[in-house]
Amino acid sequence: MSTATLHDWPVWQLGAHDLHQAYQEGRTNPVRALQAHLDRLETVQPIVNAMAWVDEPGARAAAKASAERWRRGQPLSALDGVPITVKDNIPVAGMPCRWGSRVYADHWPLRDESPVARLREAGAVVLGKTTVPEFTLLGHTDSPLTGLTRNPWNPSLTPGGSSGGAVAALAAGVGALAIGTDGGGSIRRPAGFTGLCGLKPGWGTVPRRDGLPDTLPEMEVVGPMGRRVLDLVHALEAMAGERPGAWRGPRHALAAPQRIAYWRHIAGRPIDPRVLAVCDAAAQQLRELGHTVVEADAPPEVDAFNQSAWPVISATGLAHALSDRPDAAAQMGPAMAALLARGQALRATDLATAQAQVRQLKAATQGLWATHDLLLTPTSAALPWPAADTHPAEIDGQPVDGRGHAVFTAFANATGLPALALPAGRTHGLPVGMQLVGRPGAEALLLALGLQWESTCGPCPAWPLWP
């Protein structure tokens, strides 16, 4: 993306890094940029329903303060004045944090969750909260409070979940950066469905305090979604800033070709052949960049975790998070009420068995790094499906359950590994994402490879063709 091209782009199409450059060059300022995003929101919100709450007065005040810092030549960071959105399961002071549920309809946090606090300290302008499915435990985005969220590439389809509102807003031009959570693929799969990049940091890379109750212990992390990899770099620099030296971003090109294992399937579970064709082509492009990409079988522990441990961990996690709300079930949608009932019926031995499977999964994935530097997979086994459906009923002609599309992502959460979603290409007019997973502490390596991929293969696909 050349500077000359950027000069011709509407302000709402600029990512965080490009907007920072525009401020530096005096082509716009934070107040005008915010107005462009508010105007864009007015156009697209009736179509995609991506925002759960908009704090226009707060955003205007923050943009005005940022513009003054830029006028003095004293911006706080590369994100100063950049409009961002925050997923509605991350507390932001002064805004409701409703978790997509009537159970939390009246929840107004008094404090920012710590990653948001660090972003505000960096000068980011919080535009508002993005929609989520109830308790962020579904793979599509439909909430009893905010209704159905749609994919900007085709509004009849889902953007995925649970960061569906985050990616729908960003892909439609609302916010230059989106902040979300990922407990089983909730950043990476939606990013893949909407032509964006997204980072799930490794466990502990982005410290968290003052958040909602934990439904996925030691699995859910806060991470960014952006239009360019550099946007993710700037976001992580801000959010991981609590521990100086704990994370250092990519400052130069990759020092050496990488050894990449490629999982095309998980235990023979179905995958859409159109998705596989795009990811196979991306694997070949990585080879042409000089990397070694070798097809490999996923350890059987990955499938065992998906099939046996994940259902127990998610159900018991929800039951634990709502243990002090005995009337919660009566206020919930049918899917979450059923999940809550399952979680309440499970025994301690069921959870202990699931935790043992997580330990087995961690041991199995550790062996991967003896012969490989990174792992490549699709972000999802399916293309986006009809927006009102909770999941695709079948993939490649085979019936699947609610996690059939999600087989490639949750293992990275259970093992605490960092993972990066990148646009791999398009098929039938829809984006397809690929996932790169690294060993603990490999965020900088992942982002460096992402920058190389983007510089060679281009940033996210063209904008959706409306309106």
BELBELSUL-V990122 format. One record per pair of residues at least 24 apart in sequence whose ideal C-beta (glycine too) atoms are under 8 Angstrom apart, sorted by the first residue. I is the first residue (numbers start at 1). GAP is how many residues later the second one is. Records with the same first field share a line. If there is no record, write none. Layout:
I->GAP / GAP
This chain:
1->227 / 457 / 458
10->26 / 163
11->25 / 26
12->24 / 25 / 27 / 28 / 161 / 162
13->160 / 450
14->162
15->161 / 162 / 211 / 212 / 213 / 215 / 216
16->62 / 63 / 66 / 68 / 160 / 161 / 210 / 212 / 214 / 215 / 218 / 219
17->61 / 211 / 213 / 214 / 216 / 217
18->210
19->62 / 63 / 157
20->58 / 59 / 60 / 62 / 214
23->47 / 52 / 57 / 58
29->38 / 41 / 42 / 52
30->33 / 34 / 36 / 37 / 40 / 50 / 51 / 52 / 95
31->29 / 32 / 33 / 36
33->30 / 48 / 49 / 50 / 143
34->25 / 26 / 29 / 49 / 91 / 93
37->46 / 90 / 136 / 137 / 138 / 139
38->89
40->132 / 133 / 134
41->86 / 128 / 133
43->424
44->108 / 125 / 128 / 129 / 130 / 423
45->129
47->103 / 105 / 108 / 125 / 419 / 420
48->101 / 102 / 103 / 104 / 107 / 111 / 120 / 121 / 124
49->82 / 97 / 98 / 99 / 100 / 101 / 116 / 119
50->80 / 81 / 99 / 114 / 115 / 116 / 118 / 119 / 122 / 124
51->34 / 77 / 78 / 79 / 80 / 114 / 118 / 123
52->36 / 44 / 46 / 48 / 76 / 77 / 78 / 79 / 80 / 91 / 93 / 94 / 113
53->35 / 42 / 43 / 75 / 76
54->73 / 74
55->39 / 40 / 71 / 72 / 73
58->36 / 37 / 68
59->24 / 66 / 67 / 68 / 69
62->58 / 63 / 64
63->62
66->57 / 59
69->54
75->48
76->45 / 46 / 47
77->45 / 46 / 157 / 160 / 161
78->44 / 156 / 159
79->40 / 43 / 44 / 45 / 98 / 155 / 156 / 159
80->42 / 43 / 44
81->42 / 43 / 44
82->41 / 42 / 43 / 94 / 95
83->41 / 42 / 44 / 92 / 93 / 94
84->35 / 40 / 41 / 42 / 43 / 91 / 92 / 93 / 94 / 95
85->41 / 42 / 43 / 44 / 45 / 80 / 81 / 84 / 85 / 89 / 90 / 92 / 93 / 94
86->30 / 40 / 42 / 43 / 44 / 92 / 93
87->42 / 43 / 45 / 49 / 75 / 76 / 78 / 79 / 91 / 92 / 93 / 94
88->41 / 42 / 43 / 44 / 77
89->43 / 46 / 47 / 73 / 92 / 123
90->25 / 26 / 89 / 90 / 91 / 121 / 122 / 132
91->25 / 119 / 120 / 121
92->24 / 34 / 37
95->31 / 33 / 34
96->33
97->32 / 115
98->47
99->33 / 35 / 36 / 37 / 113
100->31 / 32 / 33 / 34 / 35 / 36 / 43 / 44 / 45 / 46
101->33 / 34 / 42 / 43 / 44 / 230 / 231 / 232 / 235
102->42 / 43 / 229 / 230
103->219 / 222 / 225 / 228 / 229
105->40
109->101
111->99
112->98
113->95 / 96 / 97 / 98 / 109
114->93 / 94 / 95 / 96 / 97 / 128
115->64 / 91 / 92 / 93 / 107 / 124
116->63
118->120 / 121 / 123 / 124
119->60 / 116 / 119 / 120
121->117 / 120
122->116 / 119
124->53 / 114
127->47 / 48
130->33 / 35 / 36 / 38 / 39 / 48 / 50
131->33 / 34 / 37
132->29 / 30 / 31 / 32 / 33
133->28 / 29 / 31
134->198 / 199 / 201 / 202
135->80 / 183 / 186 / 201
136->25 / 26 / 45 / 47 / 50 / 79
137->25 / 78 / 177 / 181 / 199 / 202
138->24 / 197 / 252 / 264
139->46 / 50 / 251 / 252 / 263 / 264 / 266 / 267
140->24 / 245 / 247 / 249 / 250 / 251
141->24 / 27
142->245 / 246 / 248
144->188 / 189
148->239 / 240
149->238
150->237
151->42 / 43 / 233 / 236
152->42 / 312 / 314
153->40 / 41 / 42 / 231 / 276 / 277 / 278 / 311
154->230 / 275 / 276
155->232 / 311
156->230 / 231
157->227 / 228 / 229 / 230 / 273
158->35 / 226 / 227 / 228 / 229 / 231
159->31 / 34 / 35 / 225
160->29 / 30 / 32 / 33 / 34 / 220 / 224
161->25 / 28 / 29
162->24 / 28
163->24 / 27 / 28 / 35 / 62
164->26
166->24 / 59
167->24 / 26 / 27 / 29 / 31 / 58
168->26
170->24 / 26 / 55 / 56 / 57
171->24 / 25 / 293
172->292
173->290
176->50 / 51 / 55
177->47 / 48 / 49 / 54 / 57 / 58
178->46 / 47 / 48
179->43 / 44 / 45 / 46 / 56 / 60
180->42 / 43 / 44 / 45
181->39 / 40 / 41 / 42
182->38 / 39 / 41 / 231
183->32 / 33 / 36 / 37 / 38 / 230
184->32 / 35 / 126 / 130 / 222 / 225 / 226 / 229
185->194 / 195 / 221 / 223 / 224 / 225 / 228
187->36 / 38 / 234
188->191 / 221 / 231 / 232 / 233 / 245 / 247
189->190 / 191 / 216 / 217 / 220 / 232 / 244
190->35
191->34 / 188 / 230 / 242
192->186 / 187 / 188 / 229 / 231 / 232 / 239 / 240 / 241 / 242 / 243
193->186 / 187 / 190 / 191 / 237 / 238 / 240
194->237
195->228 / 231 / 236 / 238 / 265 / 266
196->29 / 30 / 31 / 225 / 227 / 264
197->28 / 29 / 30 / 31 / 32 / 34 / 35 / 223 / 224 / 225 / 226 / 253 / 257 / 263
198->25 / 26 / 27 / 28 / 34 / 222 / 223
199->24 / 25 / 26 / 33 / 36 / 37 / 219 / 220 / 221 / 222 / 244 / 247 / 248
200->212 / 213 / 218 / 219 / 220 / 221
201->35 / 39 / 217 / 242
202->214 / 215 / 216 / 238 / 239 / 240 / 241
203->213 / 237
204->212
205->31 / 35 / 41 / 42 / 213 / 238
206->30 / 33 / 34
207->33 / 35 / 36
212->109
213->107 / 108 / 109
214->103 / 106 / 107
215->99 / 102 / 103 / 105 / 106
216->97 / 98 / 101 / 197
217->96 / 100
218->198
219->94 / 191 / 194 / 195
220->193
221->192
227->232 / 233
228->226 / 231 / 232
229->193 / 218 / 221 / 222 / 224 / 225 / 230
230->221
232->188 / 215 / 218
233->214 / 218
236->207 / 211
247->196 / 197
248->196
249->195 / 198
250->194 / 195 / 197 / 198 / 201
252->196
253->195 / 198 / 199
254->191 / 194 / 195 / 198
257->32 / 33 / 34 / 35
258->33 / 34 / 115 / 116 / 187 / 191
259->32 / 33 / 35 / 112 / 113 / 114 / 115
260->26 / 31 / 32 / 33 / 34 / 112 / 113 / 114 / 115 / 116 / 176
261->33 / 34 / 35 / 107 / 110 / 111 / 113 / 114 / 115
262->31 / 32 / 33 / 34 / 113 / 114 / 115
263->33 / 34 / 35 / 112 / 113 / 114 / 145
264->31 / 113 / 114
265->33
266->32 / 36 / 37 / 40 / 115 / 141 / 142
267->31 / 33 / 35 / 36
269->34 / 112 / 131 / 135 / 138
270->111 / 124 / 125 / 126 / 127 / 128 / 130 / 134
271->107 / 110 / 111 / 124 / 125
272->109 / 110 / 111 / 123 / 124
273->123
274->109 / 153 / 154 / 158
275->103 / 105 / 106 / 107 / 108 / 152 / 157
276->102
277->150
278->146 / 147 / 148 / 149 / 154 / 156
279->97 / 98 / 99 / 145 / 153 / 155
281->143 / 144
282->94 / 142 / 143 / 152
283->93
285->168 / 171 / 172
286->90 / 167
289->163 / 164 / 167
293->83
294->78
296->76
299->62 / 65 / 66 / 68 / 69
300->64
301->56 / 59 / 60 / 62 / 63 / 64
302->59 / 62 / 63 / 105 / 109
303->104
304->53 / 56 / 57
305->52 / 53 / 56 / 105 / 106 / 109
306->97 / 100 / 101 / 104 / 105
308->45 / 46 / 49
309->44 / 45 / 46 / 48 / 49 / 52 / 105
310->93 / 100 / 104
311->31
312->34 / 38 / 39 / 41 / 42
313->38 / 41 / 45
314->25 / 29
315->24 / 25 / 27 / 28 / 31
316->27 / 30 / 34 / 35 / 38
317->26
318->25
319->24 / 25 / 27
335->55
358->56 / 57
361->50 / 53 / 54
362->52 / 53 / 54
365->46 / 50 / 52
369->70
373->65 / 66 / 72
374->62 / 63 / 64 / 68 / 71 / 72 / 75
375->61 / 62 / 63
376->58 / 59 / 60 / 61
377->31 / 57 / 58 / 60
378->30 / 46 / 54 / 55 / 56 / 57
379->29 / 30 / 42 / 53 / 54 / 55 / 56
380->25 / 26 / 28 / 29 / 53
381->24 / 25 / 26 / 27
383->44 / 45 / 47 / 49
384->46
408->27
409->26
412->25
416->24
417->25
418->24 / 25 / 28
419->27
420->26 / 27 / 29 / 30
422->28 / 31 / 32
423->36 / 37 / 38
425->36
426->35
431->29 / 30
